[in-house]
Amino acid sequence: MSKPKEYTVSFMPFDTLQYDYVVEAKDEDEAYEKGKEELIEAIGYDASKDWECSDIEEDIEEDIEEKK
């Protein structure tokens, strides 16, 4: 039986990889906090430290539907 070989396996994040979460919040600060909680739940606290918020957008479409 042959002896197992040793390998070095490397992983790098994709520049275009992005997680989007839709949250209900009263302002952008609360939206950030809720989104961060979702990220931590999805990938874990330690991994989430490598991620930065790239954008927060208010969903205007729902506001338009409520006014009709």
C-alpha positions in Angstrom: 0.0 0.0 0.0 1.4 3.4 -0.9 2.0 6.1 1.6 -0.5 9.1 1.5 0.9 12.2 -0.2 1.0 15.6 1.4 -0.8 18.5 -0.3 -1.2 22.2 0.4 -4.7 23.4 -0.3 -5.3 27.2 -0.6 -8.6 29.1 -0.7 -9.1 32.7 -1.8 -12.3 34.7 -1.7 -13.7 35.9 -5.0 -13.7 39.7 -5.6 -17.2 39.5 -6.9 -18.6 37.3 -4.1 -21.4 39.1 -2.2 -24.1 38.1 0.2 -27.3 40.1 0.2 -29.8 40.1 3.1 -33.2 41.7 3.1 -34.0 43.0 6.6 -36.7 45.2 8.2 -35.2 48.1 10.1 -36.1 51.7 11.1 -32.8 53.1 9.7 -29.6 52.2 8.0 -27.7 51.6 11.2 -30.3 49.1 12.4 -30.3 47.5 8.9 -26.5 47.1 9.1 -26.7 45.4 12.5 -29.4 43.0 11.4 -27.6 42.3 8.2 -24.4 41.6 10.1 -26.3 39.2 12.4 -27.6 37.3 9.3 -24.0 37.1 7.9 -22.7 35.8 11.2 -25.4 33.2 11.3 -24.6 32.1 7.8 -20.8 31.9 7.9 -19.9 32.2 11.6 -18.4 35.0 13.6 -14.7 34.4 12.8 -15.3 34.3 9.1 -17.6 37.3 9.2 -14.8 39.5 10.5 -13.2 39.3 7.0 -16.3 40.9 5.4 -17.1 44.6 5.1 -20.5 46.1 4.3 -20.3 47.3 0.7 -23.8 48.9 0.4 -27.1 49.5 2.1 -30.1 50.4 0.0 -33.6 51.1 1.1 -36.2 49.1 -0.7 -38.5 51.8 -2.2 -40.8 49.3 -4.1 -42.5 48.3 -0.9 -43.2 51.9 0.1 -44.8 52.5 -3.3 -47.1 49.5 -2.9 -48.2 50.7 0.6 -49.3 54.1 -0.8 -51.6 52.6 -3.4 
